[in-house]
């Protein structure tokens, strides 16, 4: 079976490497332009859901670690 690897970049995007499907909120497929694929975490990309580097311009500061007691 093929393996997908997701790497959280410090104050940056999620890098997704390996075969995967990306769909929008309506279930429509979104073409993935390259592998690995960088997905936006800061919410400011002009090319959502993909990262365009805006996080570095706006000073995006992600959580340092997972917060176990956080809830959805």
Rosetta blueprint (number, residue, H / E / L):
1 X L
2 X L
3 X L
4 X L
5 X E
6 X E
7 X E
8 X E
9 X L
10 X L
11 X L
12 X L
13 X L
14 X E
15 X E
16 X E
17 X E
18 X L
19 X L
20 X L
21 X L
22 X L
23 X E
24 X L
25 X L
26 X L
27 X L
28 X L
29 X E
30 X L
31 X L
32 X L
33 X L
34 X L
35 X L
36 X L
37 X E
38 X E
39 X E
40 X L
41 X L
42 X L
43 X L
44 X L
45 X L
46 X L
47 X L
48 X L
49 X L
50 X E
51 X L
52 X L
53 X L
54 X H
55 X H
56 X H
57 X H
58 X H
59 X L
60 X L
61 X L
62 X L
63 X L
64 X L
65 X L
66 X L
67 X L
68 X L
69 X L
70 X L
71 X L
72 X L
